[in-house]
């Protein structure tokens, strides 16, 4: 069998979910393909979405951003963590290259751990990138406050310069560190259950408004949920698995594939990230989003959401106090965007590019 290795950042679930959709397309297109996945994310995320011909190795291969919650970044701690990462990068890449050779892996796809590109280069195989932002772009503004870490940004850019081809997603930041870039459309996951089936399984009447609160329990703890319980005629779905209290229904993370929940909802509430924005696009659902500090991707996503009328910002004080009702009512009354204007074929195009490069590399 031909073998590919995916290296995926564990910063949030968005990196993994978009890679999963590409992997699904790859496995459907090539019955002789096997995929290794190195990612420090929960295994259920893969078992819910992939059925065969993959192996998940739960190793941490990226730093991401160091955060106490999903809205604020500890800039100095993030730079310190990446400094440690860079100091071991050369030896680490050599170890990974030996592993790639031992498993006879022919191509690497990375979203977007720097070590993956160095390892692919050391192993003499293509290293494909898949992203809308890179960690050098995220970290560079932090060095204005902590200039001693500027060398870290240079280190990350050198690693990204090893990339054979970057598949550049929409809503992209500054990706000049990658020498060869090809834009592709949105990668989205689609539901595989009708919304009526999901609502029935959860005991939700068909005519009730459903708000999917896509926040981790630690982030939801910052919100006054007692205030949410005063909002009439809506049901909030959350994810700490505690069951139902009033109009709050808390389910387990692995109860449903997330796209099925998005499709069954009327509005999604979350911090903006590529994954949640793309899945709202794919399921034609508006996003009510909270602000995020010190993360360059936020400005790009917030501008896109606002300009395309895909959702609305809820100010921090209203978000924390649970004063969501006026913003939900505004979204319910809005005609919404032209949902058909967005190209959602990115997974298919990404798989095609990967398989083409895999075939070319095998012919050398």
HUPEZI-V879252 format. One record per residue. N is the residue number from 1. PSI is psi in radians with two decimals (NA if undefined). Layout:
BEGIN
n->{N,N}
psi->{PSI,PSI}
END
This chain:
BEGIN
n->{1,2,3,4,5,6,7,8,9,10,11,12,13,14,15,16,17,18,19,20,21,22,23,24,25,26,27,28,29,30,31,32,33,34,35,36,37,38,39,40,41,42,43,44,45,46,47,48,49,50,51,52,53,54,55,56,57,58,59,60,61,62,63,64,65,66,67,68,69,70,71,72,73,74,75,76,77,78,79,80,81,82,83,84,85,86,87,88,89,90,91,92,93,94,95,96,97,98,99,100,101,102,103,104,105,106,107,108,109,110,111,112,113,114,115,116,117,118,119,120,121,122,123,124,125,126,127,128,129,130,131,132,133,134,135,136,137,138,139,140,141,142,143,144,145,146,147,148,149,150,151,152,153,154,155,156,157,158,159,160,161,162,163,164,165,166,167,168,169,170,171,172,173,174,175,176,177,178,179,180,181,182,183,184,185,186,187,188,189,190,191,192,193,194,195,196,197,198,199,200,201,202,203,204,205,206,207,208,209,210,211,212,213,214,215,216,217,218,219,220,221,222,223,224,225,226,227,228,229,230,231,232,233,234,235,236,237,238,239,240,241,242,243,244,245,246,247,248,249,250,251,252,253,254,255,256,257,258,259,260,261,262,263,264,265,266,267,268,269,270,271,272,273,274,275,276,277,278,279,280,281,282,283,284,285,286,287,288,289,290,291,292,293,294,295,296,297,298,299,300,301,302,303,304,305,306,307,308,309,310,311,312,313,314,315,316,317,318,319,320,321,322,323,324,325,326,327,328,329,330,331,332,333,334,335,336,337,338,339,340,341,342,343,344,345,346,347,348,349,350,351,352,353,354,355,356,357,358,359,360,361,362,363,364}
psi->{2.58,2.52,2.40,2.54,2.24,2.26,2.11,2.31,2.46,0.21,1.71,-3.13,-0.17,-0.66,-0.78,-0.73,-0.67,-0.62,-0.66,-0.74,-0.65,-0.73,-0.72,-0.75,-0.71,-0.85,-0.58,-0.51,-0.47,1.78,-0.17,0.33,2.45,2.46,2.21,2.42,1.99,1.96,2.33,1.19,2.78,2.43,-0.52,-0.43,-0.56,-0.72,-0.48,-0.42,-0.34,2.42,-0.48,2.93,0.71,2.76,2.12,2.18,1.88,1.00,2.49,2.10,0.18,2.87,-0.86,-2.59,2.39,2.08,2.54,-0.43,-3.14,0.05,-0.26,2.43,2.41,1.70,-0.82,-0.74,-0.63,-0.79,-0.69,-0.71,-0.71,-0.48,-0.77,-0.74,-0.82,-0.59,-0.51,0.07,-0.78,-0.90,-0.69,-0.77,-0.66,-0.69,-0.75,-0.65,-0.70,-0.68,-0.75,-0.74,-0.70,-0.53,0.00,0.79,2.35,-0.26,2.55,2.42,2.32,2.36,1.47,0.80,2.14,-0.62,-0.51,-0.68,-0.67,-0.69,-0.77,-0.71,-0.80,-0.60,-0.18,0.54,2.80,2.53,1.90,2.36,2.63,1.92,2.95,-0.10,2.87,2.77,-0.41,-0.67,-0.69,-0.76,-0.47,-0.80,-0.49,-0.48,-0.23,-0.62,-0.50,1.28,-0.32,-0.25,0.24,-0.52,-0.46,-0.74,-0.73,-0.69,-0.80,-0.69,-0.64,-0.71,-0.77,-0.45,-0.26,-0.17,2.27,-0.78,2.28,2.16,1.83,2.06,2.82,2.93,0.77,2.61,-2.75,1.91,0.52,-0.27,-0.40,2.13,-0.54,2.08,2.43,2.03,2.44,2.83,-3.11,2.42,2.16,2.66,2.44,2.68,2.69,0.21,2.48,2.54,-0.61,-0.61,-0.76,-0.78,-0.68,-0.77,-0.54,-0.02,0.59,2.19,2.55,-0.52,0.07,2.40,2.29,2.25,2.00,1.98,1.68,1.19,2.55,2.71,-0.67,-0.57,-0.66,-0.48,-0.33,-0.13,2.47,1.58,-0.35,-0.63,-0.63,-0.59,-0.19,-0.11,2.11,2.74,0.36,2.74,2.24,2.22,2.17,-3.04,0.76,0.10,0.41,0.05,-2.75,2.35,1.88,-2.15,0.33,2.11,1.95,2.11,2.91,2.65,-0.63,0.36,-0.64,2.71,2.40,-0.69,-0.53,-0.64,-0.70,-0.77,-0.56,-0.20,2.90,-0.59,2.56,2.40,2.24,3.02,2.60,2.25,2.85,-0.78,-0.85,-0.65,-0.79,-0.64,-0.51,-0.71,-0.84,-0.49,0.11,0.88,2.36,2.69,2.12,2.02,2.63,2.68,2.73,2.30,2.56,0.64,1.89,-0.53,-0.55,-0.80,-0.70,-0.82,-0.76,-0.71,-0.75,-0.84,-0.72,-0.82,-0.63,0.01,0.71,-0.11,-2.86,2.59,2.36,2.10,2.64,-0.73,-0.66,-0.62,-0.88,-0.60,-0.11,0.27,1.15,-0.33,-0.84,-0.62,-0.66,-0.74,-0.67,-0.71,-0.75,-0.59,-0.22,2.47,-0.32,3.09,-3.13,1.60,-0.49,-0.02,-0.09,2.30,2.09,0.45,0.38,-0.65,-0.73,-0.78,-0.68,-0.79,-0.71,-0.78,-0.72,-0.80,-0.62,-0.81,-0.59,-0.75,-0.74,-0.72,-0.54,-0.30,-0.14,NA}
END
